[in-house]
Every structure is written in C-alpha cells, then in structure tokens.
Amino acid sequence: MTIEFNCPNCNAVIAFTDKYAGKKAHCTSCQQKFIIPSKSFEKAKKIKPPREIGEPIPGFYHAVFIDSWKMFVHPKNAAGLLFILIFVVFKFFAAYLDISLHIQGQWLAFDFYIPLGWASRGAAWGGLFWFYSEMIYWTGFDQDEFPTVTIGGLYGFIWIIVKSVYVIFVLLLVVGWPYFLTYLILKYLHVDLPIVLYPLMFGGLFLLPIGILTVAVGKDLTMLRPDYLLVPIRRAFMPYMVTAALLGGAVISQIFTSPYKNQSPKEVAIDLSLNVLVQAFVLIAMRSIGLFYRHYSCHLPW
C-alpha cells in the first residue's frame, strides 16, 4: 500500500510504500527532513536540523575504517547494493557500443557515428553519482543505511541522469580549471610540461571531495566558492587528507579497470570482478565524505 502525504515544509505531494512508515526521509524538492507518517495524508513530522556545535564529533577514523564495512552486510542496504551493481555491469558491457552507420545513396554517401558507448558510460556515472550524493547526504545526517532508491518513472530517471551529469561537469570544471586551462595553453603552444600539469591535476583531485560534499549536502552549485572549499580543509586537514586519499585511490583504481571488449569468458569474469571491487572502494570513499560532514560540520563556513 502507498502512503501519500504533503511535505511539511513546501507542501509537495510525496509517496512512499507503507513499509517505510515511521522512518526518516527528506523531500526531493526542498530537502526538508521528516518522519514518514503511517497513514495517507497524515501530517508528516518535521525533523529539525541538528543543533550547531562548536567542536568536532569524535570517532571519524573508526567510522571510516571500521564501521564502513558494515554497509556490505546490512540487510536494508541490499537494494542499494543491487542498484550499484546494475549500473556497474551496465557500464562494463556498454562501454564500447559505439555504432558507425554508412548510408549509400545514388549520388552521395553518408557516415553517421552514434556514440552509444559514451552515452552509456555517462548515464551509468550519472546514476552512480546521484546515488552516492544521496548517500553522502544521508550519512552526513546520521543515517547509516543507504538512501531509498526512488526513480520516479522513465522521465524521472532521465532527469536524474541529465542533472547528475551536469553537476559532475560543473564540479570538475570548478576544481580542475587550472589544469584544464594550462593544458589548453600548452597544447596551443605545442609544449609538453608534465612537471606542471601533474601537480595541477592532483590539486584538482585533492579538492574533489570537498566539492562533492558541497553539492551533495548544500544542493546548490553556486556554493562552489573558494572559501567554502578551502576553509574546511584548513580547519580539519588530517581528516580531510584521509578522505582525499580514499577518493584519489578510488579514482586512480577506476582508471585502470577495463570494460568489456571481446574478451574470453574468463577475462570477462576477472575484469567484471575488478570493476565491482573498485566500485566497493568508491563506495567507502564516498561514505567517508558524508562522515567528514557528520564529524566536522562545525568547520564548514556555510
């Protein structure tokens, strides 16, 4: 049975199945947190944001390196793990689905290149980034279970993918603009200076976790400001280094994984298993970003 009710903040119509009655959730329109009522059109109880604290919450390292493994065995996380697995498998097999069509006419011939592989990879990463952003939000507000996967039909799913890909593009542009600008200048000048490019690339990668945290919790791309990105790093440098190292390792590991490309069944099993293992690494890295917010939100200037 479906429970329908209005958001206690913006009055948007929200629906959950009755098995989620009494659990915490948030409105996708205004991000208001509430308790799901037990009956349709019953008033949902608002959850007030936690009282602002002046000191970090202890236990960050234990939560990252010990408690994170509990995600993989928690029964309520099975649906979320399946959601991730589906996207990983889709990304693995669809990476090289690019199609070239040759149309021969009486006088003219046309060649059409259809980048299905690139579109498939973009859709897969868009879906994964959306899920991880929701997980970071839930983790930041003391929810250790995976977020509820609510797609909202075909059009809702397409909107999630498009919005997530756009957010990824803007985020990478903001944290990596020194690298991209320098790369374009050096390419124009036909100069190869890896000693300049590599530090800029790793600098952008270093800023990526706080950028993801800002858009995942703040839900606003205009918050990608230098003070919002740099102040938390300065105030909680060592914990942030842990988060940056985990995400950096996950990104580098992902680069070295191989998608499907006419391998033997044995090679497919090995490469697909590696893709799944790397995604488990990404999952822990993304959760560490939410834990950084949970434990060190007092250091964030917003």
Kinemage of the C-alpha trace (Angstrom):
@kinemage 1
@onewidth
@group {chain A} dominant
@subgroup {mainchain}
@vectorlist {calphas} color= white
{ca met a 1} P 0.000 0.000 0.000
{ca thr a 2} L 1.194 3.518 -0.798
{ca ile a 3} L 1.242 6.310 1.769
{ca glu a 4} L 0.681 9.752 0.230
{ca phe a 5} L 1.195 12.974 2.158
{ca asn a 6} L 2.377 16.550 1.790
{ca cys a 7} L 5.821 17.846 2.613
{ca pro a 8} L 5.565 19.707 5.942
{ca asn a 9} L 7.703 22.492 4.509
{ca cys a 10} L 6.861 23.090 0.817
{ca asn a 11} L 3.585 21.105 0.607
{ca ala a 12} L 4.801 18.955 -2.298
{ca val a 13} L 2.993 15.611 -2.675
{ca ile a 14} L 5.190 12.719 -1.551
{ca ala a 15} L 4.554 8.963 -1.731
{ca phe a 16} L 6.240 6.009 -0.019
{ca thr a 17} L 5.221 2.382 0.357
{ca asp a 18} L 3.850 1.590 3.806
{ca lys a 19} L 6.908 -0.443 4.798
{ca tyr a 20} L 8.793 2.859 5.253
{ca ala a 21} L 6.252 4.271 7.740
{ca gly a 22} L 7.965 5.770 10.758
{ca lys a 23} L 11.342 6.114 9.044
{ca lys a 24} L 13.286 9.256 8.280
{ca ala a 25} L 13.298 10.702 4.764
{ca his a 26} L 13.639 14.034 3.015
{ca cys a 27} L 11.741 15.992 0.382
{ca thr a 28} L 13.465 15.984 -3.014
{ca ser a 29} L 12.109 19.474 -3.732
{ca cys a 30} L 13.151 21.440 -0.636
{ca gln a 31} L 15.333 18.881 1.247
{ca gln a 32} L 13.201 19.134 4.407
{ca lys a 33} L 13.710 16.062 6.609
{ca phe a 34} L 10.666 14.401 8.162
{ca ile a 35} L 9.226 11.211 9.631
{ca ile a 36} L 7.081 9.258 7.142
{ca pro a 37} L 3.539 9.037 8.581
{ca ser a 38} L 1.677 5.745 8.991
{ca lys a 39} L -1.439 6.814 7.042
{ca ser a 40} L -2.085 8.683 3.799
{ca phe a 41} L -2.390 12.481 4.109
{ca glu a 42} L -1.439 12.365 7.748
{ca lys a 43} L 0.806 15.278 8.687
{ca ala a 44} L 4.487 14.373 8.494
{ca lys a 45} L 6.598 15.366 11.472
{ca lys a 46} L 9.460 17.725 10.676
{ca ile a 47} L 12.967 16.779 11.749
{ca lys a 48} L 14.800 19.818 12.948
{ca pro a 49} L 18.407 20.159 11.820
{ca pro a 50} L 20.919 19.189 14.492
{ca arg a 51} L 21.936 21.886 16.921
{ca glu a 52} L 25.049 23.594 15.696
{ca ile a 53} L 28.093 22.500 17.616
{ca gly a 54} L 31.401 24.203 18.123
{ca glu a 55} L 33.603 21.118 18.350
{ca pro a 56} L 34.085 18.133 16.009
{ca ile a 57} L 32.375 14.861 16.881
{ca pro a 58} L 34.985 12.196 17.771
{ca gly a 59} L 35.166 8.803 16.091
{ca phe a 60} L 35.745 9.812 12.465
{ca tyr a 61} L 38.558 7.336 11.781
{ca his a 62} L 36.708 4.445 13.419
{ca ala a 63} L 33.584 5.258 11.392
{ca val a 64} L 35.574 5.343 8.133
{ca phe a 65} L 37.816 2.308 8.535
{ca ile a 66} L 35.728 0.028 10.779
{ca asp a 67} L 32.047 0.913 10.542
{ca ser a 68} L 32.066 1.381 6.754
{ca trp a 69} L 32.372 -2.368 6.204
{ca lys a 70} L 29.019 -2.889 7.906
{ca met a 71} L 27.350 -1.365 4.841
{ca phe a 72} L 28.005 -4.510 2.838
{ca val a 73} L 26.282 -6.867 5.290
{ca his a 74} L 23.367 -4.702 6.458
{ca pro a 75} L 20.148 -6.333 5.126
{ca lys a 76} L 18.476 -2.961 4.493
{ca asn a 77} L 21.303 -1.988 2.139
{ca ala a 78} L 20.652 -4.890 -0.254
{ca ala a 79} L 18.524 -2.754 -2.626
{ca gly a 80} L 21.186 -0.025 -2.744
{ca leu a 81} L 23.977 -2.519 -3.420
{ca leu a 82} L 21.897 -4.066 -6.195
{ca phe a 83} L 21.314 -0.596 -7.687
{ca ile a 84} L 25.090 -0.001 -7.764
{ca leu a 85} L 25.783 -3.461 -9.191
{ca ile a 86} L 23.301 -2.949 -12.042
{ca phe a 87} L 24.990 0.295 -13.081
{ca val a 88} L 28.477 -1.234 -12.808
{ca val a 89} L 27.502 -4.193 -15.010
{ca phe a 90} L 25.754 -1.879 -17.483
{ca lys a 91} L 28.805 0.391 -17.658
{ca phe a 92} L 31.089 -2.624 -18.111
{ca phe a 93} L 29.247 -4.154 -21.072
{ca ala a 94} L 28.070 -0.940 -22.757
{ca ala a 95} L 31.379 0.950 -22.813
{ca tyr a 96} L 32.185 0.102 -26.462
{ca leu a 97} L 28.722 0.126 -28.017
{ca asp a 98} L 29.592 2.986 -30.385
{ca ile a 99} L 27.997 2.446 -33.792
{ca ser a 100} L 29.013 3.734 -37.226
{ca leu a 101} L 26.357 3.724 -39.932
{ca his a 102} L 27.181 4.028 -43.625
{ca ile a 103} L 24.311 5.144 -45.865
{ca gln a 104} L 24.989 4.868 -49.566
{ca gly a 105} L 22.830 6.940 -51.863
{ca gln a 106} L 22.783 7.194 -55.614
{ca trp a 107} L 24.930 10.319 -55.621
{ca leu a 108} L 26.096 10.781 -52.045
{ca ala a 109} L 27.250 8.587 -49.201
{ca phe a 110} L 26.897 9.475 -45.522
{ca asp a 111} L 28.671 8.148 -42.452
{ca phe a 112} L 26.965 8.583 -39.082
{ca tyr a 113} L 28.790 7.969 -35.829
{ca ile a 114} L 26.494 7.157 -32.892
{ca pro a 115} L 28.420 7.312 -29.584
{ca leu a 116} L 26.241 4.856 -27.664
{ca gly a 117} L 29.225 3.761 -25.589
{ca trp a 118} L 29.996 7.268 -24.362
{ca ala a 119} L 26.310 7.921 -23.706
{ca ser a 120} L 26.021 4.656 -21.772
{ca arg a 121} L 29.061 5.429 -19.638
{ca gly a 122} L 27.768 8.933 -18.983
{ca ala a 123} L 24.365 7.582 -17.964
{ca ala a 124} L 25.952 4.988 -15.684
{ca trp a 125} L 28.183 7.524 -13.937
{ca gly a 126} L 25.249 9.927 -13.678
{ca gly a 127} L 23.162 7.294 -11.926
{ca leu a 128} L 26.015 6.279 -9.629
{ca phe a 129} L 26.839 9.894 -8.759
{ca trp a 130} L 23.203 10.573 -7.911
{ca phe a 131} L 23.099 7.579 -5.581
{ca tyr a 132} L 26.400 8.486 -3.936
{ca ser a 133} L 25.295 12.100 -3.484
{ca glu a 134} L 22.159 10.899 -1.708
{ca met a 135} L 24.250 8.528 0.413
{ca ile a 136} L 26.592 11.377 1.403
{ca tyr a 137} L 23.571 13.458 2.410
{ca trp a 138} L 22.052 10.651 4.486
{ca thr a 139} L 25.403 9.760 6.061
{ca gly a 140} L 26.059 13.377 6.948
{ca phe a 141} L 22.792 13.482 8.898
{ca asp a 142} L 23.424 10.326 10.950
{ca gln a 143} L 21.759 7.818 8.628
{ca asp a 144} L 23.955 4.722 8.265
{ca glu a 145} L 21.547 2.959 5.921
{ca phe a 146} L 21.586 3.531 2.175
{ca pro a 147} L 19.091 6.060 0.802
{ca thr a 148} L 15.801 4.812 -0.589
{ca val a 149} L 16.041 4.420 -4.367
{ca thr a 150} L 13.038 6.241 -5.850
{ca ile a 151} L 13.469 6.810 -9.582
{ca gly a 152} L 10.081 8.334 -10.397
{ca gly a 153} L 9.419 6.607 -13.724
{ca leu a 154} L 11.267 6.861 -17.021
{ca tyr a 155} L 11.209 10.667 -17.236
{ca gly a 156} L 12.271 10.968 -13.615
{ca phe a 157} L 15.162 8.609 -14.279
{ca ile a 158} L 16.257 10.560 -17.370
{ca trp a 159} L 16.104 13.813 -15.387
{ca ile a 160} L 18.246 12.302 -12.621
{ca ile a 161} L 20.868 11.219 -15.183
{ca val a 162} L 20.936 14.560 -17.024
{ca lys a 163} L 21.089 16.588 -13.819
{ca ser a 164} L 23.839 14.410 -12.335
{ca val a 165} L 25.980 14.561 -15.477
{ca tyr a 166} L 25.605 18.351 -15.490
{ca val a 167} L 26.617 18.558 -11.819
{ca ile a 168} L 29.667 16.354 -12.482
{ca phe a 169} L 30.681 18.572 -15.414
{ca val a 170} L 30.396 21.806 -13.404
{ca leu a 171} L 32.140 20.269 -10.391
{ca leu a 172} L 35.111 19.024 -12.428
{ca leu a 173} L 35.313 22.384 -14.184
{ca val a 174} L 35.436 24.270 -10.869
{ca val a 175} L 38.040 22.111 -9.115
{ca gly a 176} L 40.092 21.428 -12.240
{ca trp a 177} L 40.053 24.715 -14.136
{ca pro a 178} L 43.790 25.458 -13.507
{ca tyr a 179} L 44.692 22.081 -15.023
{ca phe a 180} L 42.328 22.407 -17.992
{ca leu a 181} L 43.406 25.978 -18.753
{ca thr a 182} L 47.114 25.140 -18.514
{ca tyr a 183} L 46.635 22.026 -20.642
{ca leu a 184} L 44.924 24.020 -23.409
{ca ile a 185} L 47.613 26.719 -23.343
{ca leu a 186} L 50.458 24.184 -23.505
{ca lys a 187} L 48.711 22.283 -26.283
{ca tyr a 188} L 48.277 25.504 -28.267
{ca leu a 189} L 51.978 26.257 -27.797
{ca his a 190} L 52.918 22.638 -28.638
{ca val a 191} L 54.757 22.337 -25.344
{ca asp a 192} L 54.865 19.218 -23.162
{ca leu a 193} L 55.363 20.037 -19.458
{ca pro a 194} L 54.183 17.127 -17.291
{ca ile a 195} L 56.059 18.635 -14.331
{ca val a 196} L 53.487 21.459 -14.434
{ca leu a 197} L 50.392 19.501 -15.433
{ca tyr a 198} L 50.645 16.666 -12.891
{ca pro a 199} L 50.667 18.891 -9.777
{ca leu a 200} L 47.674 20.809 -11.151
{ca met a 201} L 45.834 17.567 -11.897
{ca phe a 202} L 46.444 16.203 -8.391
{ca gly a 203} L 45.482 19.584 -6.939
{ca gly a 204} L 42.086 19.324 -8.619
{ca leu a 205} L 41.740 15.747 -7.401
{ca phe a 206} L 42.579 16.926 -3.875
{ca leu a 207} L 39.711 19.455 -3.973
{ca leu a 208} L 37.234 16.960 -5.404
{ca pro a 209} L 35.956 15.502 -2.063
{ca ile a 210} L 35.048 18.884 -0.574
{ca gly a 211} L 33.437 19.847 -3.888
{ca ile a 212} L 31.328 16.678 -3.880
{ca leu a 213} L 30.406 17.297 -0.240
{ca thr a 214} L 29.317 20.851 -1.004
{ca val a 215} L 26.975 19.913 -3.866
{ca ala a 216} L 25.703 16.732 -2.161
{ca val a 217} L 24.723 18.408 1.118
{ca gly a 218} L 24.336 22.029 0.027
{ca lys a 219} L 22.354 21.082 -3.120
{ca asp a 220} L 23.491 24.295 -4.797
{ca leu a 221} L 26.231 24.690 -7.413
{ca thr a 222} L 26.672 28.364 -6.503
{ca met a 223} L 28.168 27.173 -3.204
{ca leu a 224} L 31.298 26.029 -5.042
{ca arg a 225} L 33.147 29.091 -3.763
{ca pro a 226} L 36.846 29.207 -2.803
{ca asp a 227} L 36.119 29.932 0.879
{ca tyr a 228} L 33.552 27.117 1.118
{ca leu a 229} L 36.065 24.706 -0.410
{ca leu a 230} L 39.289 25.746 1.291
{ca val a 231} L 38.267 26.707 4.841
{ca pro a 232} L 37.125 23.194 5.897
{ca ile a 233} L 40.361 21.710 4.534
{ca arg a 234} L 42.454 24.114 6.582
{ca arg a 235} L 40.454 23.557 9.765
{ca ala a 236} L 40.338 19.746 9.562
{ca phe a 237} L 43.369 18.987 7.430
{ca met a 238} L 44.300 15.464 8.575
{ca pro a 239} L 40.741 14.014 8.423
{ca tyr a 240} L 40.313 15.632 5.035
{ca met a 241} L 43.598 14.072 3.876
{ca val a 242} L 42.117 10.659 4.710
{ca thr a 243} L 39.010 11.415 2.656
{ca ala a 244} L 41.041 12.811 -0.243
{ca ala a 245} L 43.406 9.809 -0.197
{ca leu a 246} L 40.492 7.363 -0.280
{ca leu a 247} L 38.735 9.143 -3.138
{ca gly a 248} L 42.010 9.658 -5.020
{ca gly a 249} L 42.842 5.972 -4.685
{ca ala a 250} L 39.346 5.061 -5.870
{ca val a 251} L 39.615 7.336 -8.910
{ca ile a 252} L 43.058 6.006 -9.858
{ca ser a 253} L 41.878 2.405 -9.387
{ca gln a 254} L 38.883 3.099 -11.603
{ca ile a 255} L 41.161 4.398 -14.362
{ca phe a 256} L 42.984 1.068 -14.521
{ca thr a 257} L 39.838 -1.090 -14.759
{ca ser a 258} L 38.892 -2.434 -18.174
{ca pro a 259} L 35.407 -2.581 -19.714
{ca tyr a 260} L 34.186 -5.420 -21.889
{ca lys a 261} L 35.809 -5.631 -25.318
{ca asn a 262} L 35.537 -9.094 -26.883
{ca gln a 263} L 37.347 -10.885 -24.048
{ca ser a 264} L 37.152 -14.552 -23.267
{ca pro a 265} L 34.645 -15.629 -20.566
{ca lys a 266} L 37.493 -15.993 -18.063
{ca glu a 267} L 38.788 -12.492 -18.812
{ca val a 268} L 35.242 -11.105 -18.578
{ca ala a 269} L 34.788 -12.662 -15.129
{ca ile a 270} L 38.105 -11.241 -13.913
{ca asp a 271} L 37.612 -7.730 -15.332
{ca leu a 272} L 33.993 -7.506 -14.167
{ca ser a 273} L 35.002 -8.642 -10.668
{ca leu a 274} L 37.684 -5.954 -10.583
{ca asn a 275} L 35.136 -3.324 -11.647
{ca val a 276} L 32.830 -4.403 -8.818
{ca leu a 277} L 35.667 -4.388 -6.253
{ca val a 278} L 36.784 -0.917 -7.323
{ca gln a 279} L 33.200 0.319 -7.000
{ca ala a 280} L 33.162 -1.034 -3.436
{ca phe a 281} L 36.271 1.109 -2.844
{ca val a 282} L 34.442 4.098 -4.367
{ca leu a 283} L 31.501 3.409 -2.061
{ca ile a 284} L 33.700 3.586 1.048
{ca ala a 285} L 35.421 6.727 -0.250
{ca met a 286} L 32.085 8.433 -0.883
{ca arg a 287} L 30.803 7.440 2.545
{ca ser a 288} L 33.916 8.998 4.094
{ca ile a 289} L 32.831 12.317 2.556
{ca gly a 290} L 29.485 12.106 4.340
{ca leu a 291} L 31.280 11.135 7.561
{ca phe a 292} L 33.550 14.159 7.182
{ca tyr a 293} L 30.444 16.357 7.183
{ca arg a 294} L 28.921 14.460 10.121
{ca his a 295} L 32.018 14.836 12.301
{ca tyr a 296} L 33.445 18.169 11.134
{ca ser a 297} L 30.450 20.224 10.011
{ca cys a 298} L 31.396 22.780 12.674
{ca his a 299} L 34.352 23.706 10.437
{ca leu a 300} L 32.236 24.434 7.376
{ca pro a 301} L 31.583 28.152 6.810
{ca trp a 302} L 28.124 27.543 5.355
